[in-house]
Amino acid sequence: MLHRPLLTAFALFLLAAGAQAQSAGERDLALGREALARKDHIAALEHLSRATGSLDPERDRESLADAWLQLGLTYLNGLDRPEPALGAFVKSAETAASPESAWLWASVAAEKLGR
């Protein structure tokens, strides 16, 4: 009977450890995406900016590319700031394994800038 409470405690420990395993950058990316979905562009900008600064380019490459893409979308569609959006899209394209979406959005930002 002692095994059941011990197993339950161990399972709860593993769940807590897994929740802490998510990096600060991953949390900021998730919070930024949520803020963007709510159209809270200021909060999205804050979270996504932190995510781009804290995600590891080697370990978190695709998350970093996504953070740059989401940041670009925040600048372009939420804040009507195509210049920083273009820079974010280019950084996303340079980081992503499949950069097609980032280049597409970069072309939209460039068109808004008259380039």
The first five atom37 places (N, CA, C, CB, O) and aatype in JSON, in Angstrom:
{
  "aatype": [12, 10, 8, 1, 14, 10, 10, 16, 0, 13, 0, 10, 13, 10, 10, 0, 0, 7, 0, 5, 0, 5, 15, 0, 7, 6, 1, 3, 10, 0, 10, 7, 1, 6, 0, 10, 0, 1, 11, 3, 8, 9, 0, 0, 10, 6, 8, 10, 15, 1, 0, 16, 7, 15, 10, 3, 14, 6, 1, 3, 1, 6, 15, 10, 0, 3, 0, 17, 10, 5, 10, 7, 10, 16, 18, 10, 2, 7, 10, 3, 1, 14, 6, 14, 0, 10, 7, 0, 13, 19, 11, 15, 0, 6, 16, 0, 0, 15, 14, 6, 15, 0, 17, 10, 17, 0, 15, 19, 0, 0, 6, 11, 10, 7, 1],
  "atom_mask": [
    [1, 1, 1, 1, 1],
    [1, 1, 1, 1, 1],
    [1, 1, 1, 1, 1],
    [1, 1, 1, 1, 1],
    [1, 1, 1, 1, 1],
    [1, 1, 1, 1, 1],
    [1, 1, 1, 1, 1],
    [1, 1, 1, 1, 1],
    [1, 1, 1, 1, 1],
    [1, 1, 1, 1, 1],
    [1, 1, 1, 1, 1],
    [1, 1, 1, 1, 1],
    [1, 1, 1, 1, 1],
    [1, 1, 1, 1, 1],
    [1, 1, 1, 1, 1],
    [1, 1, 1, 1, 1],
    [1, 1, 1, 1, 1],
    [1, 1, 1, 0, 1],
    [1, 1, 1, 1, 1],
    [1, 1, 1, 1, 1],
    [1, 1, 1, 1, 1],
    [1, 1, 1, 1, 1],
    [1, 1, 1, 1, 1],
    [1, 1, 1, 1, 1],
    [1, 1, 1, 0, 1],
    [1, 1, 1, 1, 1],
    [1, 1, 1, 1, 1],
    [1, 1, 1, 1, 1],
    [1, 1, 1, 1, 1],
    [1, 1, 1, 1, 1],
    [1, 1, 1, 1, 1],
    [1, 1, 1, 0, 1],
    [1, 1, 1, 1, 1],
    [1, 1, 1, 1, 1],
    [1, 1, 1, 1, 1],
    [1, 1, 1, 1, 1],
    [1, 1, 1, 1, 1],
    [1, 1, 1, 1, 1],
    [1, 1, 1, 1, 1],
    [1, 1, 1, 1, 1],
    [1, 1, 1, 1, 1],
    [1, 1, 1, 1, 1],
    [1, 1, 1, 1, 1],
    [1, 1, 1, 1, 1],
    [1, 1, 1, 1, 1],
    [1, 1, 1, 1, 1],
    [1, 1, 1, 1, 1],
    [1, 1, 1, 1, 1],
    [1, 1, 1, 1, 1],
    [1, 1, 1, 1, 1],
    [1, 1, 1, 1, 1],
    [1, 1, 1, 1, 1],
    [1, 1, 1, 0, 1],
    [1, 1, 1, 1, 1],
    [1, 1, 1, 1, 1],
    [1, 1, 1, 1, 1],
    [1, 1, 1, 1, 1],
    [1, 1, 1, 1, 1],
    [1, 1, 1, 1, 1],
    [1, 1, 1, 1, 1],
    [1, 1, 1, 1, 1],
    [1, 1, 1, 1, 1],
    [1, 1, 1, 1, 1],
    [1, 1, 1, 1, 1],
    [1, 1, 1, 1, 1],
    [1, 1, 1, 1, 1],
    [1, 1, 1, 1, 1],
    [1, 1, 1, 1, 1],
    [1, 1, 1, 1, 1],
    [1, 1, 1, 1, 1],
    [1, 1, 1, 1, 1],
    [1, 1, 1, 0, 1],
    [1, 1, 1, 1, 1],
    [1, 1, 1, 1, 1],
    [1, 1, 1, 1, 1],
    [1, 1, 1, 1, 1],
    [1, 1, 1, 1, 1],
    [1, 1, 1, 0, 1],
    [1, 1, 1, 1, 1],
    [1, 1, 1, 1, 1],
    [1, 1, 1, 1, 1],
    [1, 1, 1, 1, 1],
    [1, 1, 1, 1, 1],
    [1, 1, 1, 1, 1],
    [1, 1, 1, 1, 1],
    [1, 1, 1, 1, 1],
    [1, 1, 1, 0, 1],
    [1, 1, 1, 1, 1],
    [1, 1, 1, 1, 1],
    [1, 1, 1, 1, 1],
    [1, 1, 1, 1, 1],
    [1, 1, 1, 1, 1],
    [1, 1, 1, 1, 1],
    [1, 1, 1, 1, 1],
    [1, 1, 1, 1, 1],
    [1, 1, 1, 1, 1],
    [1, 1, 1, 1, 1],
    [1, 1, 1, 1, 1],
    [1, 1, 1, 1, 1],
    [1, 1, 1, 1, 1],
    [1, 1, 1, 1, 1],
    [1, 1, 1, 1, 1],
    [1, 1, 1, 1, 1],
    [1, 1, 1, 1, 1],
    [1, 1, 1, 1, 1],
    [1, 1, 1, 1, 1],
    [1, 1, 1, 1, 1],
    [1, 1, 1, 1, 1],
    [1, 1, 1, 1, 1],
    [1, 1, 1, 1, 1],
    [1, 1, 1, 1, 1],
    [1, 1, 1, 1, 1],
    [1, 1, 1, 1, 1],
    [1, 1, 1, 0, 1],
    [1, 1, 1, 1, 1]
  ],
  "atom_positions": [
    [[0.8, -1.2, 0.0], [0.0, 0.0, 0.0], [0.85, 1.28, 0.0], [-0.91, -0.01, 1.19], [0.41, 2.32, -0.48]],
    [[2.03, 1.18, 0.53], [2.92, 2.33, 0.58], [3.35, 2.76, -0.82], [4.14, 2.01, 1.44], [3.71, 3.91, -1.04]],
    [[3.31, 1.83, -1.75], [3.77, 2.13, -3.1], [2.88, 3.14, -3.82], [3.84, 0.87, -3.91], [3.38, 3.99, -4.55]],
    [[1.58, 3.07, -3.61], [0.66, 3.97, -4.32], [0.92, 5.44, -3.97], [-0.78, 3.61, -4.0], [1.07, 6.24, -4.89]],
    [[0.97, 5.84, -2.68], [1.26, 7.25, -2.39], [2.65, 7.67, -2.88], [1.16, 7.5, -0.89], [2.84, 8.81, -3.32]],
    [[3.59, 6.75, -2.81], [4.94, 7.05, -3.28], [4.96, 7.28, -4.79], [5.9, 5.92, -2.9], [5.61, 8.2, -5.28]],
    [[4.24, 6.44, -5.52], [4.14, 6.61, -6.97], [3.42, 7.9, -7.33], [3.41, 5.42, -7.61], [3.81, 8.6, -8.27]],
    [[2.36, 8.23, -6.59], [1.63, 9.47, -6.83], [2.53, 10.68, -6.6], [0.38, 9.55, -5.93], [2.55, 11.61, -7.41]],
    [[3.28, 10.66, -5.51], [4.2, 11.76, -5.21], [5.26, 11.89, -6.3], [4.86, 11.56, -3.84], [5.61, 13.0, -6.71]],
    [[5.78, 10.77, -6.76], [6.79, 10.79, -7.81], [6.22, 11.34, -9.12], [7.36, 9.37, -8.03], [6.88, 12.11, -9.81]],
    [[5.0, 10.94, -9.45], [4.35, 11.44, -10.67], [4.14, 12.94, -10.59], [3.01, 10.72, -10.91], [4.36, 13.65, -11.58]],
    [[3.72, 13.43, -9.44], [3.53, 14.88, -9.27], [4.86, 15.62, -9.38], [2.87, 15.19, -7.92], [4.92, 16.72, -9.95]],
    [[5.92, 15.03, -8.86], [7.25, 15.62, -8.97], [7.67, 15.74, -10.43], [8.27, 14.8, -8.18], [8.19, 16.77, -10.86]],
    [[7.43, 14.68, -11.2], [7.8, 14.69, -12.62], [7.0, 15.73, -13.39], [7.57, 13.31, -13.24], [7.54, 16.4, -14.27]],
    [[5.72, 15.88, -13.06], [4.9, 16.9, -13.72], [5.43, 18.29, -13.41], [3.43, 16.78, -13.29], [5.53, 19.13, -14.31]],
    [[5.76, 18.54, -12.16], [6.29, 19.85, -11.78], [7.63, 20.11, -12.46], [6.45, 19.94, -10.25], [7.88, 21.23, -12.92]],
    [[8.48, 19.12, -12.53], [9.78, 19.29, -13.19], [9.6, 19.57, -14.67], [10.65, 18.03, -12.99], [10.33, 20.38, -15.24]],
    [[8.65, 18.91, -15.3], [8.38, 19.14, -16.72], [7.87, 20.54, -16.98], [0.0, 0.0, 0.0], [8.23, 21.16, -17.98]],
    [[7.05, 21.05, -16.08], [6.53, 22.41, -16.23], [7.65, 23.42, -16.11], [5.43, 22.69, -15.19], [7.64, 24.44, -16.8]],
    [[8.63, 23.16, -15.23], [9.74, 24.08, -15.06], [10.75, 23.96, -16.2], [10.42, 23.82, -13.74], [11.56, 24.86, -16.4]],
    [[10.7, 22.85, -16.93], [11.66, 22.63, -18.02], [11.44, 23.61, -19.17], [11.55, 21.21, -18.52], [12.37, 23.87, -19.94]],
    [[10.24, 24.15, -19.29], [9.98, 25.13, -20.34], [10.77, 26.39, -20.02], [8.44, 25.43, -20.46], [10.67, 26.93, -18.92]],
    [[11.55, 26.84, -20.96], [12.41, 28.0, -20.73], [11.6, 29.28, -20.64], [13.46, 28.12, -21.84], [10.43, 29.33, -21.04]],
    [[12.24, 30.31, -20.11], [11.59, 31.62, -20.03], [11.24, 32.1, -21.43], [12.51, 32.64, -19.31], [10.19, 32.71, -21.64]],
    [[12.11, 31.84, -22.39], [11.84, 32.24, -23.77], [10.63, 31.55, -24.35], [0.0, 0.0, 0.0], [9.83, 32.17, -25.05]],
    [[10.49, 30.25, -24.07], [9.32, 29.5, -24.54], [8.04, 30.05, -23.91], [9.47, 27.99, -24.23], [7.01, 30.17, -24.58]],
    [[8.11, 30.37, -22.61], [6.94, 30.94, -21.93], [6.57, 32.29, -22.54], [7.2, 31.1, -20.41], [5.4, 32.58, -22.78]],
    [[7.6, 33.13, -22.79], [7.31, 34.43, -23.39], [6.75, 34.29, -24.8], [8.58, 35.29, -23.42], [5.87, 35.06, -25.19]],
    [[7.23, 33.32, -25.55], [6.68, 33.08, -26.88], [5.21, 32.7, -26.77], [7.47, 31.96, -27.61], [4.37, 33.23, -27.51]],
    [[4.88, 31.79, -25.87], [3.49, 31.37, -25.69], [2.61, 32.54, -25.24], [3.4, 30.22, -24.67], [1.51, 32.72, -25.74]],
    [[3.11, 33.32, -24.28], [2.34, 34.48, -23.8], [2.19, 35.53, -24.9], [3.01, 35.1, -22.57], [1.14, 36.17, -25.01]],
    [[3.22, 35.71, -25.71], [3.14, 36.65, -26.82], [2.12, 36.22, -27.86], [0.0, 0.0, 0.0], [1.38, 37.05, -28.39]],
    [[2.09, 34.93, -28.16], [1.11, 34.42, -29.13], [-0.31, 34.61, -28.59], [1.36, 32.91, -29.43], [-1.21, 35.0, -29.33]],
    [[-0.5, 34.34, -27.28], [-1.81, 34.54, -26.67], [-2.22, 36.0, -26.72], [-1.81, 34.04, -25.22], [-3.37, 36.31, -27.04]],
    [[-1.3, 36.9, -26.4], [-1.6, 38.33, -26.43], [-1.93, 38.77, -27.85], [-0.41, 39.15, -25.89], [-2.85, 39.57, -28.05]],
    [[-1.21, 38.26, -28.83], [-1.48, 38.6, -30.23], [-2.87, 38.12, -30.64], [-0.41, 37.99, -31.15], [-3.58, 38.82, -31.35]],
    [[-3.24, 36.93, -30.19], [-4.57, 36.4, -30.51], [-5.67, 37.26, -29.89], [-4.7, 34.94, -30.01], [-6.76, 37.38, -30.45]],
    [[-5.39, 37.86, -28.72], [-6.35, 38.74, -28.06], [-6.3, 40.16, -28.61], [-6.09, 38.76, -26.54], [-7.08, 41.03, -28.21]],
    [[-5.37, 40.39, -29.55], [-5.13, 41.71, -30.13], [-4.61, 42.71, -29.09], [-6.42, 42.24, -30.76], [-4.84, 43.92, -29.2]],
    [[-3.92, 42.19, -28.09], [-3.23, 43.02, -27.1], [-1.8, 43.19, -27.6], [-3.28, 42.38, -25.64], [-0.88, 42.49, -27.17]],
    [[-1.63, 44.12, -28.53], [-0.37, 44.25, -29.25], [0.78, 44.75, -28.38], [-0.54, 45.17, -30.41], [1.94, 44.41, -28.63]],
    [[0.48, 45.53, -27.38], [1.54, 46.02, -26.49], [2.11, 44.86, -25.67], [1.01, 47.14, -25.55], [3.32, 44.71, -25.55]],
    [[1.22, 44.04, -25.11], [1.68, 42.86, -24.35], [2.4, 41.89, -25.27], [0.49, 42.16, -23.65], [3.42, 41.3, -24.88]],
    [[1.89, 41.71, -26.48], [2.54, 40.81, -27.44], [3.95, 41.3, -27.73], [1.72, 40.71, -28.75], [4.9, 40.52, -27.76]],
    [[4.09, 42.6, -27.96], [5.41, 43.19, -28.24], [6.38, 42.93, -27.08], [5.27, 44.7, -28.48], [7.53, 42.56, -27.31]],
    [[5.92, 43.12, -25.86], [6.78, 42.9, -24.69], [7.23, 41.44, -24.59], [6.04, 43.31, -23.4], [8.42, 41.17, -24.46]],
    [[6.27, 40.52, -24.67], [6.6, 39.1, -24.52], [7.47, 38.59, -25.68], [5.33, 38.28, -24.43], [8.44, 37.87, -25.46]],
    [[7.11, 38.97, -26.89], [7.85, 38.47, -28.04], [9.25, 39.07, -28.11], [7.1, 38.77, -29.33], [10.19, 38.4, -28.54]],
    [[9.4, 40.31, -27.71], [10.74, 40.92, -27.65], [11.61, 40.18, -26.65], [10.64, 42.42, -27.28], [12.78, 39.91, -26.91]],
    [[11.03, 39.85, -25.49], [11.79, 39.08, -24.49], [12.14, 37.7, -25.03], [11.0, 38.96, -23.18], [13.23, 37.19, -24.8]],
    [[11.19, 37.08, -25.74], [11.43, 35.74, -26.28], [12.59, 35.76, -27.27], [10.17, 35.19, -26.96], [13.45, 34.87, -27.23]],
    [[12.64, 36.76, -28.15], [13.73, 36.81, -29.13], [15.07, 37.04, -28.46], [13.46, 37.91, -30.16], [16.11, 36.64, -29.0]],
    [[15.06, 37.66, -27.3], [16.31, 37.9, -26.59], [16.77, 36.75, -25.72], [0.0, 0.0, 0.0], [17.94, 36.68, -25.34]],
    [[15.85, 35.84, -25.39], [16.23, 34.79, -24.45], [16.25, 33.38, -25.04], [15.31, 34.81, -23.29], [16.8, 32.47, -24.42]],
    [[15.66, 33.17, -26.2], [15.7, 31.84, -26.82], [17.09, 31.58, -27.4], [14.62, 31.7, -27.92], [17.69, 32.47, -28.0]],
    [[17.58, 30.38, -27.21], [18.91, 30.0, -27.68], [18.86, 29.66, -29.17], [19.45, 28.79, -26.86], [18.11, 28.78, -29.57]],
    [[19.66, 30.34, -30.0], [19.62, 30.1, -31.45], [19.99, 28.67, -31.85], [20.55, 31.06, -32.14], [19.56, 28.19, -32.89]],
    [[20.79, 28.01, -31.03], [21.17, 26.63, -31.34], [20.11, 25.64, -30.85], [22.52, 26.29, -30.7], [19.66, 24.78, -31.61]],
    [[19.73, 25.77, -29.6], [18.82, 24.81, -28.98], [17.35, 25.06, -29.37], [18.97, 24.87, -27.47], [16.59, 24.11, -29.54]],
    [[16.96, 26.32, -29.51], [15.56, 26.69, -29.73], [15.35, 27.34, -31.1], [15.09, 27.64, -28.63], [14.56, 28.28, -31.22]],
    [[16.05, 26.86, -32.1], [16.07, 27.52, -33.41], [14.68, 27.8, -33.98], [16.85, 26.68, -34.39], [14.39, 28.93, -34.37]],
    [[13.83, 26.8, -34.02], [12.51, 26.99, -34.63], [11.62, 27.88, -33.77], [11.83, 25.65, -34.85], [10.83, 28.67, -34.3]],
    [[11.73, 27.76, -32.46], [10.96, 28.65, -31.58], [11.42, 30.09, -31.75], [11.1, 28.22, -30.1], [10.61, 31.02, -31.75]],
    [[12.72, 30.28, -31.9], [13.26, 31.62, -32.12], [12.76, 32.18, -33.45], [14.79, 31.61, -32.09], [12.37, 33.35, -33.53]],
    [[12.77, 31.36, -34.49], [12.26, 31.81, -35.79], [10.79, 32.19, -35.68], [12.44, 30.7, -36.85], [10.36, 33.18, -36.26]],
    [[10.02, 31.4, -34.93], [8.6, 31.71, -34.74], [8.43, 32.99, -33.93], [7.89, 30.54, -34.03], [7.55, 33.8, -34.24]],
    [[9.26, 33.19, -32.91], [9.17, 34.42, -32.12], [9.42, 35.64, -32.98], [10.17, 34.37, -30.95], [8.72, 36.64, -32.87]],
    [[10.44, 35.57, -33.86], [10.71, 36.7, -34.77], [9.53, 36.92, -35.72], [12.0, 36.45, -35.57], [9.16, 38.06, -35.99]],
    [[8.95, 35.83, -36.23], [7.81, 35.94, -37.13], [6.62, 36.6, -36.43], [7.41, 34.56, -37.68], [6.0, 37.51, -36.97]],
    [[6.31, 36.13, -35.22], [5.19, 36.69, -34.46], [5.45, 38.15, -34.1], [4.94, 35.87, -33.19], [4.53, 38.96, -34.1]],
    [[6.7, 38.47, -33.8], [7.05, 39.86, -33.5], [6.83, 40.73, -34.74], [8.51, 39.97, -33.01], [6.31, 41.84, -34.65]],
    [[7.23, 40.21, -35.89], [6.99, 40.95, -37.14], [5.52, 41.18, -37.4], [0.0, 0.0, 0.0], [5.12, 42.27, -37.81]],
    [[4.71, 40.16, -37.15], [3.26, 40.31, -37.33], [2.68, 41.34, -36.36], [2.55, 38.96, -37.13], [1.77, 42.09, -36.71]],
    [[3.22, 41.36, -35.15], [2.77, 42.35, -34.17], [3.08, 43.76, -34.67], [3.44, 42.11, -32.79], [2.23, 44.64, -34.63]],
    [[4.32, 43.95, -35.14], [4.69, 45.27, -35.66], [3.87, 45.64, -36.89], [6.18, 45.29, -36.0], [3.37, 46.76, -36.99]],
    [[3.72, 44.72, -37.82], [3.07, 45.03, -39.09], [1.57, 45.21, -38.96], [3.36, 43.94, -40.09], [1.03, 46.25, -39.35]],
    [[0.9, 44.22, -38.41], [-0.56, 44.23, -38.39], [-1.14, 44.89, -37.14], [-1.08, 42.83, -38.49], [-2.21, 45.48, -37.2]],
    [[-0.43, 44.78, -36.04], [-0.97, 45.33, -34.8], [-0.6, 46.77, -34.56], [0.0, 0.0, 0.0], [-1.42, 47.55, -34.06]],
    [[0.63, 47.14, -34.89], [1.13, 48.47, -34.57], [1.38, 49.33, -35.8], [2.4, 48.35, -33.77], [1.79, 50.49, -35.66]],
    [[1.16, 48.79, -36.99], [1.37, 49.5, -38.25], [2.77, 50.13, -38.32], [0.3, 50.59, -38.44], [2.93, 51.31, -38.62]],
    [[3.77, 49.3, -38.02], [5.17, 49.72, -38.06], [5.93, 48.77, -38.98], [5.8, 49.75, -36.62], [6.56, 47.83, -38.51]],
    [[5.86, 49.01, -40.3], [6.46, 48.07, -41.25], [7.99, 47.99, -41.2], [6.05, 48.44, -42.62], [8.55, 46.94, -41.54]],
    [[8.66, 49.05, -40.79], [10.14, 49.02, -40.77], [10.67, 47.97, -39.79], [10.7, 50.4, -40.41], [11.44, 47.1, -40.19]],
    [[10.28, 48.03, -38.5], [10.76, 46.97, -37.6], [10.17, 45.6, -37.94], [10.43, 47.32, -36.16], [10.79, 44.57, -37.66]],
    [[8.99, 45.59, -38.55], [8.4, 44.32, -38.97], [9.29, 43.64, -40.01], [6.97, 44.53, -39.55], [9.54, 42.44, -39.94]],
    [[9.76, 44.42, -40.97], [10.62, 43.87, -42.02], [11.88, 43.25, -41.41], [11.01, 44.97, -43.04], [12.29, 42.15, -41.79]],
    [[12.49, 43.95, -40.47], [13.68, 43.42, -39.81], [13.4, 42.12, -39.07], [0.0, 0.0, 0.0], [14.21, 41.2, -39.11]],
    [[12.25, 42.05, -38.41], [11.88, 40.84, -37.67], [11.63, 39.68, -38.64], [10.63, 41.08, -36.81], [12.03, 38.55, -38.36]],
    [[10.97, 39.96, -39.76], [10.71, 38.9, -40.74], [12.01, 38.37, -41.35], [9.78, 39.41, -41.85], [12.15, 37.16, -41.56]],
    [[12.95, 39.26, -41.62], [14.24, 38.83, -42.17], [14.98, 37.96, -41.16], [15.11, 40.06, -42.56], [15.56, 36.94, -41.53]],
    [[14.96, 38.35, -39.88], [15.61, 37.53, -38.85], [14.94, 36.17, -38.74], [15.59, 38.24, -37.49], [15.61, 35.16, -38.54]],
    [[13.61, 36.14, -38.86], [12.89, 34.87, -38.83], [13.32, 34.0, -40.0], [11.37, 35.1, -38.88], [13.59, 32.81, -39.83]],
    [[13.39, 34.59, -41.19], [13.78, 33.83, -42.38], [15.2, 33.3, -42.26], [13.65, 34.71, -43.64], [15.49, 32.18, -42.69]],
    [[16.09, 34.09, -41.69], [17.48, 33.66, -41.53], [17.62, 32.53, -40.51], [18.34, 34.84, -41.1], [18.59, 31.77, -40.55]],
    [[16.67, 32.42, -39.61], [16.74, 31.43, -38.53], [15.97, 30.15, -38.85], [16.2, 32.03, -37.25], [16.39, 29.06, -38.45]],
    [[14.86, 30.28, -39.57], [13.95, 29.15, -39.78], [14.51, 28.11, -40.74], [12.62, 29.65, -40.31], [15.24, 28.44, -41.68]],
    [[14.16, 26.87, -40.49], [14.52, 25.79, -41.41], [13.72, 25.91, -42.71], [14.29, 24.4, -40.76], [14.21, 25.59, -43.79]],
    [[12.48, 26.38, -42.58], [11.6, 26.6, -43.75], [11.15, 28.06, -43.71], [10.36, 25.61, -43.74], [10.14, 28.37, -43.07]],
    [[11.87, 28.95, -44.38], [11.62, 30.38, -44.23], [10.56, 30.99, -45.16], [12.88, 31.09, -44.45], [10.43, 32.21, -45.22]],
    [[9.83, 30.16, -45.87], [8.91, 30.69, -46.89], [7.91, 31.7, -46.32], [8.15, 29.56, -47.53], [7.71, 32.77, -46.9]],
    [[7.3, 31.38, -45.19], [6.31, 32.27, -44.6], [6.93, 33.6, -44.19], [5.65, 31.59, -43.38], [6.34, 34.66, -44.4]],
    [[8.12, 33.54, -43.61], [8.8, 34.77, -43.2], [9.12, 35.65, -44.4], [10.08, 34.44, -42.43], [8.96, 36.87, -44.34]],
    [[9.58, 35.03, -45.5], [9.88, 35.83, -46.7], [8.61, 36.42, -47.3], [10.6, 34.97, -47.75], [8.63, 37.54, -47.81]],
    [[7.52, 35.69, -47.25], [6.24, 36.22, -47.74], [5.84, 37.47, -46.96], [5.13, 35.15, -47.65], [5.49, 38.49, -47.54]],
    [[5.91, 37.37, -45.63], [5.56, 38.53, -44.8], [6.57, 39.66, -44.98], [5.48, 38.13, -43.33], [6.19, 40.83, -44.93]],
    [[7.83, 39.33, -45.19], [8.84, 40.37, -45.44], [8.49, 41.15, -46.7], [10.25, 39.76, -45.56], [8.67, 42.36, -46.76]],
    [[8.0, 40.44, -47.72], [7.62, 41.13, -48.96], [6.42, 42.05, -48.73], [7.3, 40.11, -50.07], [6.33, 43.12, -49.34]],
    [[5.5, 41.65, -47.87], [4.35, 42.51, -47.55], [4.83, 43.77, -46.84], [3.31, 41.75, -46.66], [4.39, 44.88, -47.16]],
    [[5.74, 43.61, -45.87], [6.27, 44.77, -45.15], [7.06, 45.68, -46.1], [7.18, 44.32, -43.99], [6.94, 46.9, -46.03]],
    [[7.86, 45.08, -46.98], [8.64, 45.87, -47.94], [7.72, 46.65, -48.88], [9.58, 44.96, -48.76], [8.0, 47.8, -49.23]],
    [[6.63, 46.02, -49.29], [5.68, 46.71, -50.17], [5.06, 47.9, -49.45], [4.57, 45.74, -50.63], [4.87, 48.96, -50.05]],
    [[4.74, 47.74, -48.17], [4.19, 48.86, -47.4], [5.18, 50.01, -47.29], [3.78, 48.39, -45.99], [4.8, 51.17, -47.19]],
    [[6.47, 49.66, -47.31], [7.51, 50.68, -47.23], [7.86, 51.27, -48.59], [8.76, 50.09, -46.59], [8.67, 52.18, -48.68]],
    [[7.25, 50.74, -49.65], [7.52, 51.23, -51.0], [8.82, 50.71, -51.58], [0.0, 0.0, 0.0], [9.41, 51.36, -52.44]],
    [[9.27, 49.57, -51.11], [10.54, 49.0, -51.61], [10.29, 47.9, -52.6], [11.37, 48.46, -50.46], [11.24, 47.3, -53.11]]
  ]
}
